[in-house]
Amino acid sequence: MKIKFLVPALLSFTSIAYSGLANSEAHIEKTGESTLEIQTMADQEGIVLNDGKKWVVNPEMMTYVRAIEKAVNALAESKKPTMEDHQKLSKLIDKNVSGLTASCTMTGQAHDELHKWLLPFIGYANDYRDSTDKAVANKNLKNIEESLDIFNTYFI
């Protein structure tokens, strides 16, 4: 019963949080700033380590993250992915994000830090899903790859 309420609330919050992120990305494109001149995505979200160590994510949730990561890496290594390949991956990501959010049992600061990563990741996944051509899909896939790198920096 709680999940039925939590998922729509999370999606609504994600839309609001993501709109701010999209605006900052639009600013970057307009001004021509390079990504080297800007804080990393993790810094922008304020993710911190657990006294210098990675946060432990429950095994049920890690299953979904690793499934996403495995599929993303496989497509990223592909020489010439088609739009059909991108769309197939997008559906897999959406499915696993749903499983990830439904299996969340984390609490406290570990939960809060994970959400600092998860909400932007959902935004990147939505952008990827909404991609209309290969160039945009490839760019959005790169954002997902970078976000997964951030996940692996802060979580285990």
N, CA and C of each residue as an Amber inpcrd file, in Angstrom:
protein
   468
   0.8240000  -1.1840000   0.0000000   0.0000000   0.0000000   0.0000000
   0.8750000   1.2580000   0.0000000   1.9370000   1.2600000   0.8010000
   2.8250000   2.4090000   0.8530000   3.5210000   2.6200000  -0.4830000
   3.8610000   1.5400000  -1.1780000   4.5640000   1.6380000  -2.4460000
   3.6970000   2.3420000  -3.4820000   2.3950000   2.0540000  -3.4910000
   1.4960000   2.6930000  -4.4470000   1.5230000   4.2080000  -4.2820000
   1.6800000   4.6890000  -3.0700000   1.7650000   6.1240000  -2.8270000
   3.1800000   6.6330000  -3.0980000   4.1640000   5.8500000  -2.7000000
   5.5520000   6.2840000  -2.7810000   6.0280000   6.4640000  -4.2200000
   5.6870000   5.5540000  -5.1100000   6.1700000   5.6350000  -6.4830000
   5.6570000   6.8990000  -7.1800000   4.3320000   7.2130000  -7.1430000
   3.9030000   8.4730000  -7.7700000   4.5450000   9.7010000  -7.1210000
   4.7130000   9.6550000  -5.8050000   5.3330000  10.7940000  -5.1180000
   6.7900000  10.9450000  -5.5640000   7.4950000   9.8240000  -5.6820000
   8.8810000   9.8590000  -6.1160000   8.9750000  10.3880000  -7.5380000
   8.0910000   9.9300000  -8.4150000   8.1080000  10.3970000  -9.7970000
   7.8030000  11.8830000  -9.8760000   6.8700000  12.3540000  -9.0680000
   6.5410000  13.7760000  -9.0530000   7.7330000  14.5880000  -8.5720000
   8.3620000  14.1410000  -7.4910000   9.5300000  14.8340000  -6.9580000
  10.6640000  14.8240000  -7.9740000  10.8210000  13.7000000  -8.6700000
  11.8550000  13.5850000  -9.6780000  11.6630000  14.6120000 -10.7720000
  10.4190000  14.8010000 -11.2090000  10.1410000  15.7840000 -12.2600000
  10.5540000  17.1780000 -11.8160000  10.2290000  17.5230000 -10.5900000
  10.5600000  18.8400000 -10.0640000  12.0750000  18.9860000  -9.9410000
  12.7220000  17.9830000  -9.3450000  14.1710000  18.0450000  -9.1510000
  14.8920000  18.0520000 -10.4880000  14.4030000  17.2650000 -11.4360000
  15.0640000  17.1650000 -12.7200000  14.9490000  18.4610000 -13.5140000
  13.8480000  19.1790000 -13.3660000  13.6890000  20.4140000 -14.1360000
  14.8080000  21.3980000 -13.7970000  15.2110000  21.4470000 -12.5530000
  16.3250000  22.3100000 -12.1710000  17.6270000  21.8450000 -12.7810000
  17.8340000  20.5290000 -12.8290000  19.0370000  19.9680000 -13.4260000
  19.0590000  20.2530000 -14.9200000  17.9270000  20.1120000 -15.5850000
  17.8600000  20.3730000 -17.0180000  18.2050000  21.8270000 -17.3100000
  17.7370000  22.7380000 -16.4600000  18.0530000  24.1530000 -16.6490000
  19.5430000  24.4100000 -16.5280000  20.1980000  23.7460000 -15.5790000
  21.6350000  23.9680000 -15.4250000  22.3910000  23.3980000 -16.6240000
  21.9240000  22.2720000 -17.1850000  22.5730000  21.7160000 -18.3630000
  22.3710000  22.6270000 -19.5640000  21.1910000  23.2250000 -19.6860000
  20.9320000  24.1600000 -20.7800000  21.8660000  25.3600000 -20.6700000
  22.1150000  25.8210000 -19.4460000  23.0320000  26.9350000 -19.2260000
  24.4330000  26.5670000 -19.7040000  24.8550000  25.3540000 -19.4250000
  26.1820000  24.8990000 -19.8340000  26.2930000  24.9350000 -21.3540000
  25.2520000  24.4220000 -22.0460000  25.2940000  24.4030000 -23.5020000
  25.2970000  25.8180000 -24.0740000  24.5210000  26.7260000 -23.5060000
  24.4350000  28.1000000 -24.0150000  25.7570000  28.8380000 -23.8500000
  26.3980000  28.6380000 -22.6950000  27.6150000  29.3930000 -22.4270000
  28.8520000  28.7300000 -23.0200000  28.7290000  27.4770000 -23.4300000
  29.8580000  26.7880000 -24.0290000  30.9040000  26.3480000 -23.0220000
  30.5530000  26.3410000 -21.7630000  31.4960000  25.8910000 -20.7510000
  31.7820000  24.4040000 -20.9630000  33.0160000  23.9930000 -20.7580000
  33.3370000  22.5750000 -20.8700000  33.0310000  21.8900000 -19.5500000
  32.8920000  20.5850000 -19.6220000  32.6110000  19.8480000 -18.3960000
  33.7780000  19.9240000 -17.4210000  34.9820000  20.2090000 -17.9280000
  36.1190000  20.3580000 -17.0320000  36.0250000  21.6270000 -16.2130000
  35.2940000  22.6100000 -16.7050000  35.1580000  23.8800000 -15.9960000
  34.0320000  23.8460000 -14.9720000  33.3240000  22.7800000 -14.9340000
  32.1510000  22.6830000 -14.0700000  32.3960000  21.5890000 -13.0480000
  31.7820000  21.7290000 -11.9020000  31.8830000  20.6810000 -10.8940000
  31.3440000  19.3760000 -11.4580000  31.8130000  18.2760000 -10.9410000
  31.2940000  16.9920000 -11.3850000  29.8390000  16.8700000 -10.9810000
  29.1250000  15.9550000 -11.6150000  27.7200000  15.7530000 -11.2720000
  27.5810000  15.4080000  -9.7920000  28.5050000  14.6250000  -9.2820000
  28.4190000  14.2380000  -7.8690000  28.5760000  15.4500000  -6.9660000
  29.4990000  16.3270000  -7.2990000  29.6820000  17.5300000  -6.5000000
  28.4290000  18.3950000  -6.5440000  27.8170000  18.4940000  -7.7090000
  26.6060000  19.2950000  -7.8470000  25.4900000  18.7460000  -6.9740000
  25.4310000  17.4480000  -6.8380000  24.3790000  16.8280000  -6.0420000
  24.7570000  16.7460000  -4.5700000  26.0210000  16.9690000  -4.2470000
  26.4500000  16.9890000  -2.8610000  26.5730000  15.6240000  -2.2080000
  26.8150000  14.5960000  -2.9930000  26.9820000  13.2550000  -2.4240000
  28.2660000  13.2270000  -1.6160000  28.1950000  12.6440000  -0.4270000
  29.3740000  12.5080000   0.4180000  29.5850000  11.0480000   0.7710000
  30.8240000  10.7170000   1.0840000  31.1540000   9.3600000   1.5150000
  30.7670000   9.1630000   2.9810000  30.7660000   7.9250000   3.3980000
  30.4540000   7.5360000   4.7690000  31.7590000   7.4920000   5.5660000
  32.1650000   8.6140000   6.1010000  33.4500000   8.7210000   6.8080000
  34.5980000   8.1710000   5.9650000  34.6220000   8.5750000   4.6930000
  35.6810000   8.1630000   3.7840000  35.4550000   6.8230000   3.1120000
  34.3710000   6.1560000   3.4430000  34.0710000   4.8410000   2.8620000
  32.8030000   4.9340000   2.0270000  32.6460000   3.9460000   1.1380000
  31.4450000   3.8920000   0.3160000  30.2490000   3.4680000   1.1650000
  29.0740000   3.9780000   0.7970000  27.8300000   3.5740000   1.4460000
  27.4520000   2.1830000   0.9670000  26.9400000   1.3620000   1.8740000
  26.5130000   0.0090000   1.5260000  25.0530000   0.0500000   1.0870000
  24.8130000  -0.4490000  -0.1120000  23.4600000  -0.5280000  -0.6620000
  22.9920000  -1.9620000  -0.4820000  21.7140000  -2.1240000  -0.1010000
  21.2440000  -3.4850000   0.1540000  21.3310000  -4.3380000  -1.1130000
  21.5650000  -5.6460000  -0.9390000  21.7820000  -6.5370000  -2.0870000
  20.6200000  -6.5600000  -3.0840000  19.4010000  -6.4520000  -2.6040000
  18.2490000  -6.4650000  -3.5080000  18.3230000  -5.2920000  -4.4860000
  18.7190000  -4.1410000  -3.9910000  18.8170000  -2.9540000  -4.8370000
  20.0240000  -3.0490000  -5.7800000  21.1220000  -3.5940000  -5.2750000
  22.3280000  -3.7010000  -6.0970000  22.0950000  -4.5850000  -7.3190000
  21.2170000  -5.5640000  -7.1980000  20.9000000  -6.4310000  -8.3330000
  20.4070000  -5.5940000  -9.5110000  19.5520000  -4.6250000  -9.2330000
  19.0050000  -3.7740000 -10.2930000  20.0570000  -2.8230000 -10.8550000
  20.8690000  -2.2540000  -9.9860000  21.9230000  -1.3390000 -10.4470000
  22.9020000  -2.0920000 -11.3390000  23.3060000  -3.2800000 -10.9200000
  24.2780000  -4.0540000 -11.7050000  23.6850000  -4.5180000 -13.0340000
  22.3920000  -4.8140000 -13.0620000  21.7480000  -5.1900000 -14.3260000
  21.7740000  -4.0130000 -15.2980000  21.4960000  -2.8140000 -14.7920000
  21.5560000  -1.6110000 -15.6300000  22.9810000  -1.4150000 -16.1300000
  23.9150000  -1.4960000 -15.2090000  25.3200000  -1.2600000 -15.5490000
  25.8150000  -2.2490000 -16.6040000  25.4710000  -3.5010000 -16.4560000
  25.8970000  -4.5420000 -17.4030000  25.3430000  -4.2490000 -18.8000000
  24.0730000  -3.9090000 -18.8850000  23.4470000  -3.6320000 -20.1770000
  23.9990000  -2.3570000 -20.7990000  24.2230000  -1.3300000 -19.9910000
  24.7890000  -0.0690000 -20.4890000  26.1920000  -0.3040000 -21.0310000
  26.9960000  -1.0440000 -20.2930000  28.3590000  -1.3190000 -20.7430000
  28.3650000  -2.1110000 -22.0460000  27.4660000  -3.0690000 -22.1710000
  27.3910000  -3.8760000 -23.3860000  27.0540000  -3.0030000 -24.5890000
  26.0890000  -2.1080000 -24.4360000  25.7230000  -1.2430000 -25.5620000
  26.8130000  -0.2150000 -25.8400000  27.4310000   0.3090000 -24.7910000
  28.4820000   1.3100000 -24.9700000  29.6690000   0.7200000 -25.7320000
  29.9090000  -0.5700000 -25.5700000  31.0150000  -1.2230000 -26.2690000
  30.6570000  -1.5720000 -27.7120000  29.3790000  -1.5110000 -28.0260000
  28.9140000  -1.7950000 -29.3760000  29.4690000  -0.7410000 -30.3370000
  29.8820000  -1.1710000 -31.5030000  30.4810000  -0.2450000 -32.4690000
  29.4720000   0.7660000 -32.9970000  28.3020000   0.3030000 -33.4080000
  27.3060000   1.1930000 -33.9970000  25.9060000   0.8080000 -33.5100000
  25.5550000   1.2200000 -32.2830000  24.2070000   0.8720000 -31.8130000
  23.1420000   1.5880000 -32.6410000  22.0610000   0.8880000 -32.8930000
  20.9430000   1.4640000 -33.6350000  19.9690000   2.1150000 -32.6540000
  19.0240000   2.8630000 -33.1870000  17.9820000   3.4310000 -32.3230000
  17.1870000   2.3110000 -31.6620000  17.0060000   1.2170000 -32.3580000
  16.3080000   0.0690000 -31.7640000  17.0840000  -0.4600000 -30.5600000
  18.4120000  -0.4990000 -30.6650000  19.2530000  -0.9190000 -29.5340000
  19.0740000   0.0370000 -28.3550000  19.0760000   1.3380000 -28.6420000
  18.9030000   2.3420000 -27.5900000  17.5210000   2.2040000 -26.9330000
  16.4980000   2.0070000 -27.7260000  15.1490000   1.8770000 -27.1810000
  15.0170000   0.6230000 -26.3180000  15.6280000  -0.4510000 -26.7490000
  15.6050000  -1.6940000 -25.9760000  16.3100000  -1.4950000 -24.6230000
  17.4610000  -0.8460000 -24.6630000  18.1880000  -0.5650000 -23.4220000
  17.3720000   0.3530000 -22.5140000  16.7470000   1.3420000 -23.0910000
  15.9370000   2.2730000 -22.3070000  14.8270000   1.5400000 -21.5510000
  14.1850000   0.6120000 -22.2010000  13.1240000  -0.1710000 -21.5420000
  13.7030000  -0.9950000 -20.4000000  14.8870000  -1.5760000 -20.6210000
  15.5330000  -2.3530000 -19.5590000  15.8830000  -1.4500000 -18.3800000
  16.3920000  -0.2540000 -18.6630000  16.7320000   0.6890000 -17.5940000
  15.4780000   1.0630000 -16.8150000  14.4050000   1.4120000 -17.5140000
  13.1490000   1.7780000 -16.8400000  12.6530000   0.6540000 -15.9350000
  12.6910000  -0.5620000 -16.4450000  12.2440000  -1.7220000 -15.6710000
  13.0840000  -1.8820000 -14.3980000  14.3890000  -1.7410000 -14.5490000
  15.2760000  -1.9130000 -13.3940000  15.2030000  -0.7510000 -12.4160000
  14.9580000   0.4550000 -12.8970000  14.7750000   1.5860000 -11.9840000
  13.5120000   1.3690000 -11.1530000  12.4740000   0.8560000 -11.7730000
  11.2440000   0.5530000 -11.0270000  11.5050000  -0.4890000  -9.9460000
  12.2440000  -1.5290000 -10.3020000  12.5970000  -2.5460000  -9.3110000
  13.4780000  -1.9970000  -8.2110000  14.4060000  -1.1380000  -8.5910000
  15.3110000  -0.5140000  -7.6240000  14.5400000   0.3020000  -6.6010000
  13.6440000   1.1430000  -7.0720000  12.8980000   1.9950000  -6.1430000
  11.9290000   1.1800000  -5.2940000  11.3560000   0.1400000  -5.8710000
  10.4040000  -0.6920000  -5.1220000  11.0980000  -1.5210000  -4.0440000
  12.3780000  -1.8240000  -4.2350000  13.0850000  -2.6760000  -3.2760000
  13.8730000  -1.8930000  -2.2370000  13.6970000  -0.5820000  -2.1990000
  14.4730000   0.2480000  -1.2780000  14.0370000   0.0310000   0.1640000
  14.9800000  -0.4290000   0.9700000  14.7460000  -0.5810000   2.4060000
  15.7760000   0.2150000   3.2050000  16.5670000   1.0060000   2.5090000
  17.6160000   1.7750000   3.1740000  16.9900000   2.8910000   4.0060000
  17.7120000   3.2900000   5.0380000  17.2430000   4.3560000   5.9210000
  18.4110000   5.2770000   6.2420000  18.0950000   6.3750000   6.8630000
  19.1180000   7.2880000   7.3620000  19.9080000   7.9680000   6.2690000
  21.1420000   8.3300000   6.6040000  21.9650000   9.0910000   5.6700000
  22.3090000   8.2750000   4.4240000  22.4860000   6.9570000   4.5640000
  22.7740000   6.1300000   3.3900000  21.6510000   6.2660000   2.3660000
  20.4090000   6.2450000   2.8390000  19.2430000   6.4170000   1.9750000
  19.2600000   7.8010000   1.3260000  19.5480000   8.8140000   2.1130000
  19.5700000  10.1840000   1.6050000  20.6450000  10.3720000   0.5410000
  21.8260000   9.8110000   0.7840000  22.9250000   9.9390000  -0.1770000
  22.5860000   9.1940000  -1.4710000  21.9560000   8.0280000  -1.3490000
  21.5680000   7.2820000  -2.5380000  20.5830000   8.0850000  -3.3850000
  19.6610000   8.7590000  -2.7330000  18.6740000   9.5490000  -3.4780000
  19.3110000  10.7470000  -4.1830000  20.4170000  11.2530000  -3.6490000
  21.1330000  12.3270000  -4.3330000  21.6760000  11.8380000  -5.6740000
  21.9720000  10.5480000  -5.7440000  22.3980000   9.9580000  -7.0130000
  21.1930000   9.5290000  -7.8530000  20.2140000   8.9100000  -7.2040000
  19.1060000   8.2930000  -7.9290000  18.2330000   9.2890000  -8.6730000
  17.8950000  10.3980000  -8.0620000  16.9840000  11.3370000  -8.7200000
  17.5650000  11.8840000 -10.0300000  18.8160000  12.3340000 -10.0550000
  19.3750000  12.7380000 -11.3540000  19.4730000  11.5660000 -12.3300000
  19.7940000  10.3800000 -11.8160000  19.8920000   9.2100000 -12.7060000
  18.5590000   8.9530000 -13.3980000  17.4730000   9.0620000 -12.6630000
  16.1480000   8.8730000 -13.2630000  15.9180000   9.9280000 -14.3490000
  16.3620000  11.1340000 -14.1110000  16.2550000  12.1760000 -15.1340000
  17.0420000  11.8200000 -16.3850000  18.2770000  11.3090000 -16.2100000
  19.0750000  10.9020000 -17.3610000  18.4010000   9.7450000 -18.0930000
  17.8220000   8.8100000 -17.3370000  17.1190000   7.6750000 -17.9530000
  15.9110000   8.1570000 -18.7460000  15.2020000   9.1510000 -18.2120000
  14.0520000   9.7090000 -18.9290000  14.4990000  10.4110000 -20.2150000
  15.5780000  11.1680000 -20.1460000  16.1170000  11.8150000 -21.3450000
  16.4930000  10.7660000 -22.3870000  17.1190000   9.7030000 -21.9190000
  17.5440000   8.6230000 -22.8240000  16.3180000   7.9870000 -23.4790000
  15.3120000   7.7070000 -22.6870000  14.0770000   7.1080000 -23.2060000
  13.4320000   8.0170000 -24.2470000  13.5040000   9.3280000 -24.0500000
  12.8540000  10.2830000 -24.9380000  13.7160000  10.6900000 -26.1310000
  14.9000000  10.1210000 -26.2560000  15.7890000  10.4540000 -27.3730000
  15.1140000  10.1270000 -28.7040000  15.2780000  11.0340000 -29.6680000
  14.6210000  10.8510000 -30.9560000  15.5830000  10.5090000 -32.0930000
  16.8740000  10.6630000 -31.8500000  17.8390000  10.2610000 -32.8720000
  19.0950000   9.7110000 -32.1970000  19.9420000   9.0730000 -33.0010000
  21.1090000   8.3880000 -32.4440000  22.0920000   9.3270000 -31.7540000
  22.2950000  10.4990000 -32.3130000  23.2550000  11.4270000 -31.7030000
  22.8050000  11.8300000 -30.3030000  21.5350000  12.1270000 -30.1500000
  20.9930000  12.4970000 -28.8360000  21.0180000  11.2840000 -27.9100000
  20.6460000  10.1270000 -28.4250000  20.6560000   8.9010000 -27.6120000
  22.0750000   8.6050000 -27.1170000  23.0620000   8.7540000 -27.9930000
  24.4540000   8.5040000 -27.5910000  24.8990000   9.4750000 -26.5070000
  24.5140000  10.7430000 -26.6320000  24.8530000  11.7490000 -25.6190000
  24.1960000  11.3960000 -24.2840000  22.9260000  11.0210000 -24.3390000
  22.2140000  10.6770000 -23.1110000  22.7450000   9.3880000 -22.4950000
  23.1790000   8.4690000 -23.3270000  23.7950000   7.2440000 -22.8210000
  25.0940000   7.5800000 -22.0870000  25.8370000   8.5390000 -22.6000000
  27.0800000   8.9690000 -21.9420000  26.7820000   9.5260000 -20.5410000
  25.6970000  10.2980000 -20.4070000  25.3050000  10.8070000 -19.0860000
  24.9880000   9.6610000 -18.1290000  24.3340000   8.6370000 -18.6280000
  24.0200000   7.4720000 -17.7990000  25.3000000   6.7720000 -17.3740000
  26.2390000   6.6120000 -18.3070000  27.5240000   5.9820000 -17.9750000
  28.2450000   6.7750000 -16.8840000  28.2810000   8.0910000 -17.0250000
  28.9490000   8.9320000 -16.0240000  28.2500000   8.8310000 -14.6760000
  26.9430000   8.7630000 -14.6920000  26.1890000   8.6380000 -13.4490000
  26.4780000   7.2980000 -12.7710000  26.6040000   6.2420000 -13.5560000
  26.9490000   4.9370000 -12.9800000  28.3630000   4.9550000 -12.4010000
  29.2690000   5.6890000 -13.0270000  30.6190000   5.8540000 -12.4660000
  30.5460000   6.5340000 -11.1030000  29.6960000   7.5520000 -11.0140000
  29.5100000   8.2400000  -9.7370000  28.9390000   7.2780000  -8.7080000
  27.9560000   6.4910000  -9.1080000  27.3920000   5.5040000  -8.1730000
  28.5120000   4.6360000  -7.6090000  29.3830000   4.1380000  -8.4810000
  30.4580000   3.2340000  -8.0350000  31.5250000   3.9350000  -7.2000000
  31.5810000   5.2520000  -7.2760000  32.5020000   6.0150000  -6.4420000
  31.9940000   6.1120000  -5.0010000  30.6910000   6.1940000  -4.8390000
  30.1140000   6.4560000  -3.5330000  29.3650000   5.2950000  -2.8910000
  29.0930000   4.2430000  -3.6610000  28.2670000   3.1450000  -3.1440000
  28.8630000   1.8050000  -3.5010000  28.5700000   0.8340000  -2.6400000
  29.0210000  -0.5370000  -2.8590000  27.9000000  -1.4910000  -2.4860000
